[in-house]
Amino acid sequence: MNQQKKETCCCAKTKERSEKEYKDLTNRLSRIEGQIRGIKGMVEKDAYCTDILIQVEAVKAALNSFNKVLLTNHIKTCVTNDIKDGKEETVDELVDTLQKLMK
């Protein structure tokens, strides 16, 4: 689906995403990246602390939203397919992941 060259990942598992999912996730990350650059610019221009803090919270909210979308897609595809294929260990992996996300 993704027409760009796939880079080697540090993870053993991979997932081929639909073009729609790929575009949604990369667009969200691009917006977050822009927000981070904006915060860096604010620091470089000596912006007021509370103004920067508000922008940091906006980035955190955007990252949380990204995680929700990614987790939803993961459950609907990877987890569901693995359970159908009898790979029950995927549920344990999901529980471990959720515990890490909830710290």
C-alpha positions in Angstrom: 0.0 0.0 0.0 2.7 2.5 1.0 4.5 3.3 -2.2 7.6 4.7 -0.4 10.6 2.5 0.2 10.1 0.5 3.5 12.9 1.1 6.0 14.1 -1.6 8.2 12.3 -1.4 11.5 13.9 -2.2 14.9 10.9 -4.5 15.7 10.5 -8.1 14.7 6.9 -7.7 13.7 5.6 -5.4 11.0 2.2 -4.4 9.7 1.2 -3.4 6.2 -1.3 -0.6 6.5 -3.9 0.5 4.0 -3.2 3.7 2.1 -6.0 5.5 4.1 -4.5 4.4 7.5 -1.0 5.2 6.4 -2.0 8.7 5.3 -4.1 9.4 8.4 -1.2 8.4 10.7 1.5 10.2 8.8 -0.6 13.4 8.5 -1.2 13.3 12.3 2.5 12.9 12.9 3.4 15.7 10.5 1.0 18.0 12.4 2.6 17.0 15.7 6.0 17.5 14.3 5.0 21.0 13.2 3.7 21.7 16.7 7.0 20.7 18.2 8.9 22.9 15.8 6.5 25.7 16.8 7.3 25.1 20.5 11.0 25.2 19.7 10.6 28.5 17.9 8.7 29.8 20.9 11.6 28.9 23.2 14.1 30.5 20.8 12.0 33.7 20.7 11.8 33.8 24.5 8.0 33.3 24.6 6.3 33.4 27.9 6.4 30.2 29.9 2.7 29.6 30.2 2.2 30.1 26.5 4.7 27.4 25.8 3.1 25.1 28.4 -0.2 25.5 26.7 1.3 24.5 23.4 3.0 21.5 25.1 -0.4 20.3 26.4 -1.8 20.6 22.8 1.0 18.3 21.6 0.3 15.8 24.4 -3.4 15.8 23.4 -2.4 15.3 19.8 -0.2 12.4 20.7 -2.9 10.8 22.8 -5.3 11.1 19.9 -2.7 9.5 17.6 -2.3 6.6 20.1 -6.1 6.1 20.3 -6.3 5.9 16.5 -3.4 3.5 16.3 -4.6 1.3 19.1 -8.1 1.1 17.6 -6.6 0.1 14.3 -4.4 -2.4 16.0 -7.3 -4.1 17.9 -9.5 -4.1 14.8 -6.8 -5.7 12.6 -3.8 -7.3 14.2 -5.4 -8.5 17.4 -8.6 -9.7 15.7 -6.8 -11.5 13.0 -4.4 -13.2 15.5 -7.2 -14.4 17.7 -9.0 -15.8 14.6 -5.7 -17.6 13.7 -5.5 -19.0 17.2 -2.7 -16.8 18.4 -4.0 -16.2 21.9 -0.7 -14.7 23.1 -1.7 -11.5 21.2 -4.2 -10.8 24.0 -1.4 -10.9 26.6 0.7 -8.6 24.4 -2.2 -6.2 24.2 -2.7 -6.2 28.0 1.0 -5.5 28.5 0.9 -2.7 26.0 -2.2 -1.2 27.7 -0.5 -1.4 31.1 2.5 0.5 29.7 0.2 3.2 28.1 -1.6 3.7 31.4 1.4 4.6 33.5 
